[in-house]
């Protein structure tokens, strides 16, 4: 298989191997932690979950970080990225342990959300660091290949972690706290794995590293403005268009995810454990779509270009999403999960490549943090819209049709830019 051959080529780079190891452990832990949160918040038998409560949970977990994310990006361009991976994963391990204690304790829900928020905030910081560091461990000729395989491998690791969480939850008699502690152990392993990377290998350039936090914080606002201006320069217009397109596709994915959550919880099963198992199957099939994107994207980008591949992904989603989603049946919806996994991840790989190729190394950290912020805001906005539109069982023709129209608009707008 081509993907196996490509992976063998990339694994010859020692820095890439070690960075990939950190990503796999880190995102595997993310999958474990996220399944534990979903099981506790959405599928607990004692909780009557609604689309509005899901939207509220997403807002609590993601919006506060969206306000501080750009500032983290400026710091990411000054701190050594290897140290970010080390201390970020150590911090997440400790915070995940706190979450486990809160699950077992009779505490208010807001305290649990604060703990989960802290883990999620550090998570976005680490993911931005992994993306910004990738061009430092492979050459430019293999960057598209690395962007196809590395983030996709991380997503598959998260999916595998989620599957492991389901198994542990069954063995541990539905103990969400035990699952969270498993996630904490994997975060600790990711931190230890990062020690195998040389402290200066992942950048940024030494002249950009600030030894004192106060010095870096003073220039935060100025650095953020500089990052936005850098992205707005004429030679980086394609990167800006790709980021907007990917943000809107993330919005579509988020709205459909909330719909599937409600369908799993109420429409396809009357038992919360069966509903959680269906959600796990949907996530696994979507993960298979992510893997397919890693296989297909290098070939597609070679023929269509990165921007053309984004057009193709959005266009395919616009056609197939309503065809598979409108029956509101489990089987075609699971096929839709595969399609959306492929198109969303395919577009993300192309967007990552465009941004990394267009943005100077000294700006990559803040641009990728802005990228993550856009993702968070789009996801929360999608959940809010879904909360307004979705009925209690999750079946909404208007949501499916509106999402299809938005996919079509993304494809048309990106195609218009590519033809200019």
C-alpha positions as MATLAB code, in Angstrom:
seq = 'XXXXXXXXXXXXXXXXXXXXXXXXXXXXXXXXXXXXXXXXXXXXXXXXXXXXXXXXXXXXXXXXXXXXXXXXXXXXXXXXXXXXXXXXXXXXXXXXXXXXXXXXXXXXXXXXXXXXXXXXXXXXXXXXXXXXXXXXXXXXXXXXXXXXXXXXXXXXXXXXXXXXXXXXXXXXXXXXXXXXXXXXXXXXXXXXXXXXXXXXXXXXXXXXXXXXXXXXXXXXXXXXXXXXXXXXXXXXXXXXXXXXXXXXXXXXXXXXXXXXXXXXXXXXXXXXXXXXXXXXXXXXXXXXXXXXXXXXXXXXXXXXXXXXXXXXXXXXXXXXXXXXXXXXXXXXXXXXXXXXXXXXXXXXXXXXXXXXXXXXXXXXXXXXXXXXXXXXXXXXXXXXXXXXXXXXXXXXXXXXXXXXXXXXXXXXXXXXXXXX';
ca = [
       0.000    0.000    0.000;
       1.126    3.534   -0.774;
       0.350    4.729    2.732;
       2.606    2.033    4.225;
       5.433    3.007    1.867;
       4.973    6.688    2.718;
       5.007    5.934    6.423;
       8.236    3.974    6.069;
       9.830    6.950    4.329;
       8.774    9.339    7.082;
       9.863    7.000    9.863;
      13.420    7.290    8.608;
      13.416   10.771   10.147;
      14.247   10.270   13.813;
      12.630   13.546   14.840;
       9.418   12.614   13.058;
       9.325    9.190   14.738;
       9.641   10.694   18.179;
       7.174   13.510   17.536;
       4.699   10.956   16.169;
       5.108    8.870   19.322;
       4.185   11.868   21.478;
       1.186   12.602   19.252;
      -0.106    9.026   19.388;
       0.103    8.812   23.175;
      -1.274   12.309   23.673;
      -4.230   11.946   21.336;
      -4.885    8.406   22.547;
      -5.288    9.917   26.002;
      -7.590   12.572   24.504;
      -9.829    9.815   23.127;
     -10.018    8.117   26.512;
     -10.758   11.380   28.327;
     -13.391   12.531   25.828;
     -15.306    9.259   25.971;
     -15.311    9.480   29.763;
     -16.728   13.019   29.559;
     -19.366   12.012   26.994;
     -20.408    9.027   29.092;
     -20.672   11.144   32.237;
     -22.388   14.197   30.719;
     -24.597   12.698   27.982;
     -25.169    9.019   28.700;
     -25.484    8.861   32.479;
     -28.867    7.206   33.159;
     -29.707    9.764   35.852;
     -29.211   12.714   33.463;
     -31.918   13.844   31.028;
     -29.734   15.161   28.257;
     -30.979   17.690   25.686;
     -29.326   19.396   22.730;
     -29.278   22.575   24.819;
     -27.368   20.864   27.638;
     -24.852   19.478   25.149;
     -24.413   22.965   23.690;
     -23.959   24.407   27.175;
     -21.309   21.816   27.997;
     -19.425   22.594   24.774;
     -19.607   26.322   25.485;
     -18.248   25.876   29.003;
     -15.414   23.646   27.787;
     -14.388   25.529   24.649;
     -15.369   29.195   24.674;
     -13.139   30.361   27.545;
     -10.115   28.872   25.805;
     -11.169   30.628   22.613;
     -10.592   33.929   24.419;
      -7.102   33.046   25.643;
      -6.013   30.883   22.693;
      -4.374   33.627   20.616;
      -2.283   34.674   23.598;
      -1.165   31.058   24.014;
      -0.163   31.079   20.347;
       2.141   34.040   20.829;
       3.793   32.226   23.719;
       4.050   29.098   21.590;
       6.203   31.067   19.146;
       8.575   32.001   21.998;
       8.767   28.890   24.154;
      10.572   25.774   23.068;
       7.869   23.542   21.628;
       9.377   20.401   23.093;
       8.977   21.890   26.558;
       5.363   22.723   25.743;
       4.749   19.055   24.919;
       6.504   17.919   28.100;
       4.895   20.225   30.638;
       1.551   20.363   28.836;
       1.124   16.597   29.095;
       2.323   16.533   32.703;
      -0.240   19.204   33.555;
      -3.008   17.306   31.789;
      -2.146   14.138   33.695;
      -2.521   15.990   36.994;
      -5.742   17.746   35.949;
      -7.273   14.488   34.706;
      -6.674   12.992   38.160;
      -8.572   15.955   39.615;
     -11.452   15.273   37.209;
     -11.609   11.645   38.375;
     -11.852   12.755   41.999;
     -14.656   15.200   41.143;
     -16.643   12.495   39.334;
     -16.587   10.414   42.515;
     -17.425   13.365   44.778;
     -20.795   15.071   45.399;
     -19.694   18.408   43.918;
     -21.599   20.938   41.766;
     -21.488   20.354   38.011;
     -19.708   23.668   37.415;
     -16.677   22.465   39.367;
     -16.461   19.371   37.165;
     -16.682   21.568   34.055;
     -13.887   23.832   35.302;
     -11.610   20.804   35.667;
     -12.540   19.511   32.211;
     -12.062   23.009   30.777;
      -8.491   23.129   32.045;
      -7.641   19.784   30.420;
      -9.237   20.884   27.143;
      -7.396   24.205   27.159;
      -3.993   22.560   27.560;
      -5.008   19.987   24.956;
      -5.495   22.649   22.292;
      -2.172   24.190   23.227;
      -0.369   20.858   22.791;
      -2.075   20.110   19.450;
      -1.063   23.527   18.110;
       2.515   22.815   19.186;
       2.515   19.438   17.415;
       1.316   21.012   14.169;
       3.732   23.946   14.350;
       6.662   21.581   15.020;
       6.018   19.208   12.121;
       7.968   21.195    9.468;
      11.004   21.028   11.783;
      11.259   17.231   11.570;
      10.595   16.563    7.844;
      11.798   18.253    4.669;
       9.540   20.410    2.502;
       9.138   17.709   -0.154;
       7.492   15.372    2.347;
       5.395   17.925    4.207;
       2.116   17.009    2.463;
       2.815   13.353    3.178;
       3.549   14.124    6.834;
       0.388   16.222    7.132;
      -1.606   13.321    5.706;
      -0.216   10.687    8.026;
       0.703   12.410   11.296;
      -2.584   14.150   12.252;
      -4.570   11.232   10.847;
      -2.530    8.773   12.898;
      -3.283   10.975   15.904;
      -6.997   10.875   15.132;
      -6.865    7.094   14.798;
      -5.032    6.967   18.126;
      -7.832    9.054   19.662;
     -10.384    6.663   18.159;
      -8.451    3.686   19.534;
      -8.278    5.402   22.903;
     -12.024    5.901   22.782;
     -12.526    2.212   22.039;
     -10.231    1.302   24.918;
     -12.274    3.585   27.155;
     -15.472    1.728   26.220;
     -13.844   -1.589   27.127;
     -12.488   -0.295   30.441;
     -15.878    1.218   31.280;
     -17.552   -2.162   30.766;
     -14.920   -4.039   32.787;
     -14.922   -1.436   35.578;
     -18.732   -1.517   35.991;
     -19.484    1.796   34.255;
     -16.860    3.697   36.256;
     -16.173    6.947   34.407;
     -13.562    7.867   37.026;
     -11.513    4.760   36.210;
     -11.576    5.697   32.522;
     -10.374    9.218   33.321;
      -7.477    7.802   35.353;
      -6.493    5.689   32.340;
      -6.372    8.910   30.315;
      -4.164   10.491   32.986;
      -1.719    7.569   32.730;
      -1.493    7.990   28.956;
      -0.888   11.748   29.317;
       1.998   10.910   31.645;
       3.416    8.480   29.057;
       3.204   11.220   26.404;
       5.175   13.570   28.649;
       7.874   10.942   29.194;
       8.024   10.217   25.447;
       8.694   13.893   24.716;
      11.928   13.655   26.717;
      13.403   11.645   23.825;
      13.253   14.786   21.628;
      16.114   17.284   21.820;
      14.913   20.452   23.608;
      15.727   22.764   20.675;
      14.794   20.479   17.773;
      11.167   21.589   17.409;
      11.883   25.310   17.362;
      11.089   28.075   17.181;
      14.411   29.678   16.181;
      16.534   30.560   19.183;
      16.226   34.305   18.571;
      12.457   34.043   19.066;
      12.609   32.144   22.350;
      11.945   34.388   25.356;
      13.541   33.136   28.553;
      11.213   35.159   30.790;
       7.453   34.805   30.791;
       6.924   38.477   31.610;
       8.900   39.520   28.539;
       6.772   37.288   26.309;
       3.490   38.482   27.834;
       4.360   42.144   27.245;
       4.531   41.520   23.503;
       1.470   39.257   23.327;
      -1.037   41.715   21.851;
       1.510   43.137   19.439;
       2.533   39.647   18.357;
      -1.086   38.636   17.783;
      -1.704   41.615   15.533;
       1.510   40.795   13.664;
       0.306   37.225   13.156;
      -3.011   38.352   11.704;
      -1.246   40.840    9.417;
       1.140   38.103    8.335;
      -1.815   35.913    7.359;
      -3.450   38.821    5.509;
      -0.478   39.435    3.222;
      -1.247   38.821   -0.499;
       1.032   35.798   -0.799;
      -0.892   34.129    2.047;
      -4.416   34.688    0.721;
      -4.842   30.997   -0.036;
      -4.048   30.161    3.592;
      -6.683   32.639    4.791;
      -9.304   31.218    2.419;
      -8.452   27.662    3.453;
      -8.799   28.542    7.152;
     -12.236   30.096    6.571;
     -13.385   27.085    4.551;
     -12.128   24.615    7.152;
     -13.790   26.587    9.955;
     -17.150   26.404    8.191;
     -16.697   22.692    7.548;
     -15.964   22.270   11.251;
     -19.259   24.069   11.948;
     -21.087   21.566    9.745;
     -19.367   18.631   11.426;
     -20.212   19.953   14.892;
     -23.910   20.411   14.106;
     -24.149   16.888   12.722;
     -22.262   15.476   15.722;
     -24.831   16.936   18.141;
     -27.594   15.465   15.982;
     -25.961   12.017   16.074;
     -25.525   12.292   19.851;
     -29.253   12.917   20.249;
     -30.159   10.139   17.811;
     -27.954    7.663   19.695;
     -29.350    8.757   23.047;
     -33.071    8.760   22.229;
     -34.032    7.720   18.666;
     -32.023    4.566   18.006;
     -32.065    3.052   21.494;
     -34.014    3.379   24.720;
     -31.057    2.173   26.802;
     -28.250    4.630   27.575;
     -25.526    1.943   27.384;
     -26.761    0.796   23.968;
     -26.842    4.420   22.837;
     -23.261    4.915   23.999;
     -22.222    1.771   22.096;
     -23.849    3.142   18.930;
     -22.005    6.414   19.389;
     -18.765    4.469   19.782;
     -19.464    2.624   16.524;
     -20.148    5.924   14.739;
     -16.883    7.370   16.048;
     -14.967    4.258   14.954;
     -16.435    4.422   11.440;
     -15.650    8.130   11.239;
     -12.098    7.234   12.270;
     -11.953    4.821    9.340;
     -12.894    7.779    7.151;
      -9.981    9.728    8.630;
      -7.647    6.865    7.720;
      -9.048    6.769    4.190;
      -8.351   10.505    3.934;
      -4.691    9.885    4.817;
      -4.471    7.351    1.983;
      -6.331    9.400   -0.627;
      -5.230   12.971    0.124;
      -1.599   12.879   -1.123;
      -2.805   11.434   -4.437;
      -5.703   13.914   -4.648;
      -3.556   16.940   -3.771;
      -1.046   15.882   -6.408;
      -3.757   16.060   -9.066;
      -6.130   18.742   -7.816;
      -3.869   20.881   -5.645;
      -4.570   21.521   -1.961;
      -7.288   24.094   -2.698;
      -8.901   21.881   -5.319;
      -9.035   18.979   -2.869;
     -10.853   21.182   -0.333;
     -13.392   21.990   -3.081;
     -13.850   18.293   -3.830;
     -14.303   17.389   -0.149;
     -16.894   20.095    0.475;
     -18.724   19.255   -2.747;
     -18.871   15.539   -1.948;
     -20.214   16.285    1.537;
     -22.881   18.596    0.073;
     -24.211   15.761   -2.093;
     -23.826   12.718    0.157;
     -24.718   14.204    3.558;
     -28.449   14.792    2.810;
     -28.732   11.582    0.779;
     -27.510    9.524    3.727;
     -28.791   11.673    6.584;
     -32.411   12.387    5.707;
     -33.678    8.837    6.374;
     -32.502    9.300   10.013;
     -31.760    5.584   10.168;
     -28.718    4.137   11.868;
     -27.171    2.281    8.905;
     -27.086    5.140    6.347;
     -26.055    7.550    9.096;
     -23.071    5.352    9.878;
     -22.110    5.479    6.192;
     -22.434    9.267    6.440;
     -20.040    9.177    9.414;
     -17.430    7.570    7.172;
     -18.008   10.096    4.367;
     -17.795   13.074    6.712;
     -14.697   11.638    8.387;
     -13.014   11.347    4.992;
     -14.054   14.771    3.673;
     -13.419   16.669    6.912;
      -9.998   15.127    7.509;
      -9.078   15.411    3.824;
      -9.855   19.130    3.868;
      -7.968   19.555    7.150;
      -4.832   17.876    5.781;
      -4.939   20.199    2.770;
      -5.515   23.240    5.004;
      -2.646   22.295    7.332;
      -0.343   21.960    4.334;
      -1.380   25.320    2.877;
      -0.874   27.094    6.209;
       2.448   25.437    6.975;
       3.769   26.133    3.493;
       2.620   29.771    3.453;
       3.357   30.917    7.008;
       6.872   31.728    8.224;
       8.191   29.573   11.067;
       8.208   32.455   13.541;
       4.440   32.858   13.078;
       3.286   29.241   12.871;
       2.520   28.841   16.560;
       0.163   31.798   16.775;
      -1.487   30.989   13.427;
      -2.169   27.413   14.495;
      -3.526   28.615   17.830;
      -5.851   30.950   15.936;
      -6.726   27.942   13.811;
      -7.712   26.023   16.955;
      -9.715   28.981   18.265;
     -11.669   29.148   15.013;
     -12.326   25.426   15.375;
     -13.629   25.887   18.923;
     -15.873   28.830   18.110;
     -17.276   27.039   15.063;
     -17.950   23.914   17.101;
     -19.697   25.787   19.905;
     -21.676   27.840   17.387;
     -22.775   24.645   15.665;
     -23.909   23.177   18.976;
     -25.876   26.348   19.757;
     -27.618   26.254   16.370;
     -28.352   22.548   16.797;
     -29.850   23.254   20.224;
     -32.293   25.708   18.618;
     -33.222   23.436   15.722;
     -33.129   19.863   16.988;
     -36.207   18.204   18.506;
     -35.798   15.931   21.503;
     -35.133   12.803   19.408;
     -32.577   14.493   17.139;
     -34.492   14.213   13.825;
     -34.347   17.545   11.959;
     -34.773   17.823    8.191;
     -34.008   21.552    8.286;
     -30.627   20.985    9.964;
     -29.553   18.330    7.444;
     -30.611   20.462    4.460;
     -29.010   23.637    5.855;
     -25.707   21.869    6.471;
     -25.743   20.504    2.914;
     -26.317   24.019    1.572;
     -23.405   25.346    3.619;
     -21.114   22.612    2.285;
     -22.149   23.582   -1.253;
     -21.440   27.262   -0.550;
     -17.959   26.387    0.789;
     -17.173   24.385   -2.344;
     -18.394   27.182   -4.633;
     -16.490   29.945   -2.783;
     -13.222   27.994   -2.639;
     -13.551   27.017   -6.309;
     -14.058   30.687   -7.232;
     -10.863   31.624   -5.385;
      -8.879   28.806   -7.024;
      -9.953   30.034  -10.487;
      -8.802   33.605   -9.861;
];
